[in-house]
Amino acid sequence: MILIPYDSKLWTIYKGAYGNMCEDVKIVMGDVVNIPSQSKPDRLDMEESDDYEIAYENLWANLLHQADFYEAAYIVMPYIVKLLEKNEGDFDRLFSIISNVGLCLATDIPYYTRRIDKSALDSYDSVFKSYENAISIIREKTKDFINNYFDEIKAKDSDEKWMFSLSAMAILLDRETAYELYMTDWEEGCIRIKCDKCGYDDENNYFDDESFLKSITPAPLVQWDGINYDNTYAWFGSFLRDLEVEEADLVPCLYGIYTCPECGEKKMIIDFMKSELSD
């Protein structure tokens, strides 16, 4: 894992939503003695924050703007590893960092990254390898965080627990599923069913619609073995149930089998949902 020097030209190449991220990273890492007055991007709320906190918010705003993926993540993520290490023992900060990392990784999927011209990015191979190494370390730190602070996570409100669970999924398991669940309007409960085989596309499916529920064969409940993270359904369902997250009851339906009404294709609801990412 490589920490790109602050004077490297790569900061002008690997940009975030608002451009060069070097200054925000320097401040957040504690490498600026006198922090200059900060201003917030328009997306941020108007709550009063000190200049360090504004820089911290700006860092994530640069990486998460409009749920897109930005090349800056490739050189920022190794610093995030160090940021996690600097904040060991601080539950609230670690919870925030891991939640935001998960949001970022949920967009690191071919649907977004295929537009990146790798040939235009200097030192791409070494930068990407460093990025992947950083993600591997973050993955282990996320497991440790969950094990060490499970009760504190469980004490969070339902929405925070749900969103953290999706971030953990993106870090540990399945980025595309995490992305789809992030982007679903759960207040409306609307599920988009798209069939790759015949082109059937229906956005008006609701989990509170009895006829829709009856068309799904729910997956049987499976308890996670506490070891294998490859089985997304087992881990995710068990994690949500243990956290007492309201959406836990929907997981067997999300991983249940649905039949396309046009062509008879059978597969999991979540796979029909992810079909839009092949566009």
The 8 nearest C-alpha neighbors of each residue, nearest first, counted from 0:
[[1, 129, 132, 133, 77, 2, 130, 128],
 [2, 0, 129, 3, 77, 126, 130, 74],
 [1, 3, 77, 4, 78, 0, 74, 75],
 [2, 4, 1, 5, 74, 7, 9, 10],
 [5, 3, 7, 6, 2, 9, 1, 10],
 [4, 6, 7, 21, 3, 25, 10, 22],
 [5, 7, 4, 8, 10, 3, 9, 21],
 [8, 6, 9, 4, 5, 10, 3, 11],
 [7, 9, 10, 11, 6, 12, 5, 4],
 [8, 10, 12, 7, 11, 13, 121, 3],
 [9, 11, 8, 13, 12, 19, 21, 7],
 [12, 10, 9, 8, 19, 13, 14, 18],
 [11, 13, 9, 10, 14, 120, 8, 121],
 [14, 12, 71, 70, 10, 9, 11, 15],
 [15, 13, 71, 18, 19, 12, 70, 11],
 [14, 16, 61, 18, 71, 69, 17, 62],
 [15, 17, 61, 18, 64, 62, 69, 14],
 [18, 16, 15, 61, 19, 14, 20, 60],
 [17, 19, 14, 15, 16, 20, 11, 61],
 [20, 18, 14, 11, 10, 21, 15, 17],
 [21, 19, 23, 22, 24, 18, 15, 14],
 [20, 22, 24, 23, 19, 10, 25, 5],
 [23, 21, 25, 24, 20, 26, 19, 5],
 [22, 24, 26, 54, 25, 21, 20, 58],
 [23, 25, 27, 21, 22, 26, 28, 20],
 [26, 24, 30, 22, 28, 23, 27, 31],
 [25, 27, 29, 23, 31, 28, 24, 30],
 [26, 28, 24, 29, 25, 55, 23, 54],
 [27, 29, 25, 26, 30, 24, 82, 78],
 [28, 30, 26, 27, 31, 25, 32, 24],
 [29, 31, 25, 28, 26, 32, 27, 24],
 [32, 30, 26, 29, 33, 34, 25, 28],
 [33, 31, 34, 30, 29, 26, 35, 25],
 [34, 32, 31, 35, 26, 36, 30, 29],
 [33, 35, 31, 32, 36, 26, 50, 51],
 [36, 34, 37, 33, 50, 31, 26, 51],
 [35, 37, 50, 34, 38, 49, 51, 53],
 [36, 38, 50, 35, 53, 54, 39, 51],
 [37, 39, 40, 36, 53, 50, 54, 57],
 [38, 40, 43, 41, 53, 57, 37, 56],
 [41, 39, 42, 43, 38, 57, 60, 17],
 [40, 42, 43, 39, 44, 45, 38, 60],
 [43, 41, 40, 44, 60, 39, 64, 45],
 [42, 44, 41, 40, 39, 45, 56, 60],
 [45, 43, 46, 42, 41, 39, 47, 40],
 [44, 46, 47, 43, 39, 48, 41, 42],
 [47, 45, 44, 48, 43, 49, 53, 39],
 [46, 48, 45, 49, 44, 53, 52, 50],
 [49, 47, 52, 53, 46, 50, 51, 45],
 [48, 50, 52, 51, 53, 47, 37, 54],
 [49, 51, 53, 37, 52, 36, 54, 48],
 [52, 50, 54, 53, 49, 55, 27, 26],
 [53, 51, 55, 54, 49, 50, 48, 56],
 [52, 54, 56, 50, 55, 51, 57, 48],
 [55, 53, 57, 51, 23, 52, 56, 58],
 [56, 54, 52, 58, 53, 57, 27, 51],
 [57, 55, 53, 58, 54, 59, 60, 52],
 [58, 56, 60, 54, 55, 59, 53, 61],
 [57, 59, 55, 61, 56, 60, 23, 54],
 [58, 60, 62, 61, 56, 57, 63, 55],
 [59, 61, 57, 63, 62, 58, 64, 56],
 [62, 60, 16, 15, 59, 58, 17, 63],
 [63, 61, 59, 60, 15, 69, 64, 16],
 [62, 64, 60, 66, 61, 59, 103, 65],
 [63, 65, 66, 60, 61, 62, 16, 67],
 [66, 64, 67, 63, 68, 16, 60, 62],
 [67, 65, 63, 64, 106, 68, 103, 102],
 [66, 68, 65, 106, 64, 63, 69, 111],
 [69, 67, 106, 107, 111, 70, 112, 66],
 [70, 68, 15, 71, 72, 62, 67, 16],
 [69, 71, 13, 72, 73, 14, 15, 68],
 [70, 72, 13, 14, 15, 73, 69, 74],
 [73, 71, 75, 70, 74, 76, 69, 62],
 [72, 74, 130, 71, 70, 75, 76, 127],
 [75, 73, 72, 71, 76, 77, 3, 126],
 [74, 76, 72, 78, 77, 73, 71, 79],
 [75, 77, 79, 78, 72, 74, 73, 130],
 [78, 76, 133, 80, 79, 75, 2, 130],
 [77, 79, 81, 76, 80, 75, 82, 2],
 [78, 80, 82, 76, 81, 77, 83, 75],
 [79, 81, 83, 77, 78, 82, 137, 133],
 [82, 80, 84, 78, 79, 83, 85, 77],
 [81, 83, 79, 85, 84, 80, 78, 86],
 [84, 82, 80, 86, 81, 85, 79, 87],
 [83, 85, 81, 82, 87, 86, 80, 79],
 [86, 84, 82, 83, 87, 81, 28, 80],
 [87, 85, 83, 84, 89, 88, 82, 93],
 [88, 86, 84, 89, 85, 83, 93, 90],
 [87, 89, 90, 86, 93, 92, 85, 91],
 [90, 88, 86, 87, 92, 91, 93, 94],
 [89, 91, 93, 92, 94, 88, 148, 87],
 [92, 90, 94, 93, 89, 95, 96, 88],
 [93, 91, 95, 94, 90, 89, 96, 86],
 [92, 94, 96, 90, 95, 91, 97, 89],
 [93, 95, 91, 92, 97, 96, 90, 98],
 [96, 94, 92, 98, 93, 97, 99, 91],
 [95, 97, 93, 99, 98, 94, 100, 92],
 [98, 96, 100, 94, 99, 95, 93, 101],
 [99, 97, 95, 166, 101, 163, 96, 100],
 [98, 100, 102, 96, 101, 97, 95, 103],
 [101, 99, 97, 103, 102, 98, 96, 104],
 [166, 102, 100, 104, 169, 99, 103, 98],
 [101, 103, 99, 105, 100, 104, 166, 98],
 [102, 104, 100, 101, 105, 106, 63, 99],
 [103, 105, 107, 101, 106, 102, 169, 100],
 [104, 106, 174, 178, 102, 169, 103, 107],
 [107, 105, 104, 68, 108, 103, 67, 178],
 [108, 106, 104, 105, 68, 112, 111, 103],
 [107, 109, 106, 110, 111, 112, 175, 174],
 [108, 110, 112, 113, 111, 107, 276, 114],
 [109, 111, 108, 276, 112, 113, 277, 278],
 [112, 110, 109, 113, 108, 114, 68, 106],
 [111, 113, 109, 114, 115, 108, 110, 107],
 [114, 112, 109, 115, 111, 110, 116, 108],
 [113, 115, 112, 111, 116, 110, 109, 117],
 [116, 114, 112, 113, 117, 70, 111, 119],
 [117, 115, 118, 119, 114, 120, 113, 112],
 [116, 118, 120, 119, 115, 123, 121, 124],
 [117, 119, 116, 120, 121, 123, 115, 122],
 [120, 118, 117, 116, 121, 123, 115, 12],
 [121, 119, 117, 123, 118, 122, 12, 116],
 [120, 122, 123, 119, 9, 118, 12, 117],
 [123, 121, 124, 125, 126, 120, 9, 127],
 [124, 122, 126, 121, 120, 125, 127, 117],
 [125, 123, 127, 126, 122, 128, 121, 129],
 [124, 126, 128, 127, 123, 122, 129, 1],
 [127, 125, 123, 129, 128, 124, 122, 130],
 [126, 128, 130, 124, 129, 125, 123, 73],
 [129, 127, 125, 131, 130, 126, 124, 132],
 [130, 128, 0, 132, 126, 127, 131, 1],
 [129, 131, 127, 133, 73, 128, 132, 76],
 [132, 130, 134, 128, 133, 129, 127, 135],
 [133, 131, 129, 135, 130, 134, 0, 128],
 [134, 132, 130, 77, 136, 131, 135, 0],
 [133, 135, 137, 131, 136, 132, 138, 130],
 [136, 134, 138, 132, 133, 137, 131, 139],
 [135, 137, 133, 139, 138, 134, 140, 132],
 [138, 136, 134, 140, 139, 135, 141, 133],
 [137, 139, 135, 141, 136, 140, 171, 170],
 [140, 138, 142, 136, 141, 137, 143, 135],
 [139, 141, 137, 143, 142, 138, 144, 136],
 [142, 140, 144, 138, 139, 143, 137, 145],
 [141, 143, 139, 145, 140, 144, 146, 138],
 [144, 142, 140, 146, 141, 145, 147, 139],
 [145, 143, 141, 147, 142, 146, 148, 140],
 [144, 146, 149, 142, 148, 143, 147, 141],
 [147, 145, 143, 144, 149, 148, 142, 141],
 [148, 146, 144, 145, 143, 149, 150, 142],
 [149, 147, 151, 145, 150, 144, 146, 152],
 [148, 150, 152, 145, 151, 146, 147, 153],
 [149, 151, 153, 152, 148, 154, 147, 242],
 [150, 152, 154, 148, 153, 149, 155, 90],
 [153, 151, 149, 154, 150, 155, 148, 160],
 [152, 154, 150, 242, 151, 155, 149, 160],
 [155, 153, 151, 152, 150, 156, 242, 160],
 [156, 154, 153, 152, 160, 159, 157, 151],
 [155, 157, 159, 158, 160, 154, 153, 161],
 [156, 158, 160, 159, 244, 161, 155, 245],
 [159, 157, 161, 160, 156, 162, 244, 155],
 [160, 158, 162, 161, 156, 157, 163, 155],
 [159, 161, 163, 157, 158, 162, 164, 155],
 [162, 160, 164, 158, 159, 163, 157, 244],
 [161, 163, 165, 159, 164, 160, 158, 166],
 [162, 164, 166, 160, 98, 165, 161, 159],
 [165, 163, 167, 161, 162, 166, 160, 168],
 [166, 164, 168, 162, 177, 167, 163, 169],
 [101, 167, 165, 163, 169, 98, 168, 164],
 [166, 168, 164, 170, 165, 169, 171, 163],
 [169, 167, 165, 172, 171, 166, 170, 173],
 [170, 168, 174, 166, 101, 105, 173, 167],
 [171, 169, 167, 168, 101, 138, 172, 166],
 [172, 170, 168, 169, 138, 167, 173, 228],
 [171, 173, 168, 169, 170, 231, 228, 174],
 [172, 174, 169, 176, 175, 168, 177, 171],
 [175, 173, 169, 105, 177, 176, 178, 104],
 [174, 176, 178, 177, 173, 179, 105, 108],
 [175, 177, 179, 178, 174, 173, 180, 273],
 [178, 176, 174, 180, 165, 175, 169, 179],
 [177, 179, 105, 175, 181, 176, 180, 174],
 [180, 178, 176, 182, 181, 177, 183, 175],
 [179, 181, 177, 183, 182, 178, 176, 165],
 [182, 180, 178, 179, 183, 177, 165, 162],
 [181, 183, 179, 180, 178, 184, 177, 66],
 [184, 182, 180, 181, 185, 179, 189, 190],
 [183, 185, 186, 187, 188, 189, 182, 181],
 [184, 186, 188, 187, 183, 189, 180, 182],
 [187, 185, 188, 184, 189, 183, 205, 206],
 [186, 188, 185, 189, 184, 205, 183, 190],
 [189, 187, 185, 205, 186, 184, 206, 190],
 [188, 190, 205, 187, 204, 203, 184, 191],
 [191, 189, 204, 205, 202, 192, 188, 203],
 [192, 190, 202, 201, 272, 193, 204, 203],
 [191, 193, 271, 201, 272, 200, 202, 190],
 [194, 192, 200, 271, 199, 274, 272, 191],
 [193, 195, 199, 198, 196, 197, 271, 200],
 [196, 194, 198, 197, 274, 193, 199, 271],
 [195, 197, 194, 198, 264, 262, 199, 193],
 [198, 196, 199, 195, 194, 262, 261, 264],
 [199, 197, 194, 195, 196, 200, 193, 261],
 [198, 200, 194, 193, 197, 261, 201, 259],
 [201, 199, 193, 192, 198, 194, 202, 191],
 [200, 202, 192, 203, 191, 193, 199, 204],
 [201, 203, 191, 204, 190, 192, 200, 189],
 [204, 202, 201, 189, 205, 190, 191, 192],
 [205, 203, 190, 189, 202, 191, 211, 206],
 [206, 204, 189, 208, 207, 188, 190, 203],
 [205, 207, 208, 188, 212, 211, 204, 189],
 [206, 208, 205, 209, 188, 212, 211, 204],
 [209, 207, 205, 206, 211, 210, 212, 204],
 [208, 210, 212, 211, 213, 207, 206, 205],
 [209, 211, 213, 212, 208, 214, 207, 215],
 [212, 210, 214, 208, 213, 209, 204, 205],
 [213, 211, 209, 214, 215, 210, 206, 208],
 [212, 214, 210, 215, 211, 209, 216, 208],
 [213, 215, 211, 212, 257, 210, 216, 258],
 [216, 214, 257, 213, 212, 256, 217, 255],
 [215, 217, 256, 255, 218, 257, 214, 252],
 [218, 216, 255, 252, 251, 215, 219, 256],
 [217, 219, 255, 251, 254, 220, 216, 252],
 [220, 218, 221, 217, 251, 255, 216, 254],
 [221, 219, 218, 222, 251, 236, 233, 237],
 [220, 222, 233, 219, 223, 237, 236, 232],
 [223, 221, 237, 233, 224, 220, 234, 236],
 [222, 224, 233, 234, 225, 237, 221, 227],
 [223, 225, 226, 222, 227, 233, 234, 228],
 [226, 224, 223, 227, 234, 228, 222, 237],
 [227, 225, 224, 228, 223, 234, 229, 230],
 [226, 228, 229, 225, 224, 230, 223, 234],
 [227, 229, 230, 226, 234, 231, 172, 171],
 [230, 228, 227, 231, 172, 234, 171, 173],
 [229, 231, 228, 233, 232, 234, 227, 223],
 [232, 230, 234, 233, 235, 229, 172, 228],
 [231, 233, 235, 230, 234, 236, 254, 250],
 [232, 234, 223, 221, 236, 230, 231, 235],
 [235, 233, 223, 231, 237, 232, 236, 238],
 [236, 234, 238, 232, 237, 233, 231, 239],
 [235, 237, 239, 238, 233, 234, 232, 250],
 [236, 238, 240, 234, 239, 235, 222, 223],
 [239, 237, 235, 241, 236, 240, 234, 242],
 [240, 238, 242, 247, 244, 236, 241, 237],
 [239, 241, 243, 237, 242, 238, 247, 236],
 [242, 240, 238, 243, 239, 237, 244, 153],
 [241, 243, 153, 239, 240, 244, 238, 160],
 [244, 242, 240, 241, 239, 245, 247, 153],
 [243, 245, 239, 242, 246, 247, 157, 240],
 [246, 244, 247, 243, 248, 157, 239, 161],
 [245, 247, 248, 249, 244, 250, 239, 161],
 [248, 246, 239, 249, 245, 250, 240, 244],
 [247, 249, 246, 250, 245, 251, 252, 240],
 [250, 248, 252, 246, 247, 251, 253, 206],
 [249, 251, 253, 252, 247, 248, 236, 254],
 [252, 250, 218, 217, 254, 253, 255, 249],
 [253, 251, 255, 217, 250, 254, 249, 218],
 [254, 252, 250, 268, 269, 255, 251, 249],
 [255, 253, 267, 251, 252, 218, 268, 269],
 [254, 256, 217, 218, 252, 267, 216, 253],
 [255, 257, 267, 216, 266, 215, 268, 265],
 [258, 256, 215, 265, 266, 268, 267, 214],
 [257, 259, 265, 263, 264, 260, 266, 256],
 [258, 260, 263, 264, 261, 262, 265, 257],
 [261, 259, 263, 262, 258, 264, 199, 257],
 [262, 260, 259, 263, 199, 197, 264, 258],
 [261, 263, 264, 259, 260, 197, 196, 258],
 [262, 264, 259, 258, 260, 261, 265, 257],
 [263, 265, 259, 258, 262, 266, 196, 194],
 [266, 264, 258, 257, 263, 256, 259, 267],
 [267, 265, 256, 257, 268, 270, 264, 258],
 [266, 268, 256, 255, 254, 270, 269, 257],
 [267, 269, 271, 253, 270, 257, 254, 255],
 [268, 270, 272, 253, 267, 271, 254, 273],
 [271, 269, 273, 267, 272, 268, 274, 266],
 [270, 272, 268, 274, 192, 193, 269, 273],
 [273, 271, 269, 270, 274, 192, 191, 193],
 [274, 272, 270, 275, 271, 276, 269, 179],
 [273, 275, 271, 276, 272, 277, 193, 195],
 [276, 274, 273, 277, 278, 193, 272, 271],
 [277, 275, 274, 278, 110, 273, 109, 175],
 [276, 278, 275, 274, 110, 273, 195, 109],
 [277, 276, 275, 274, 110, 195, 273, 109]]
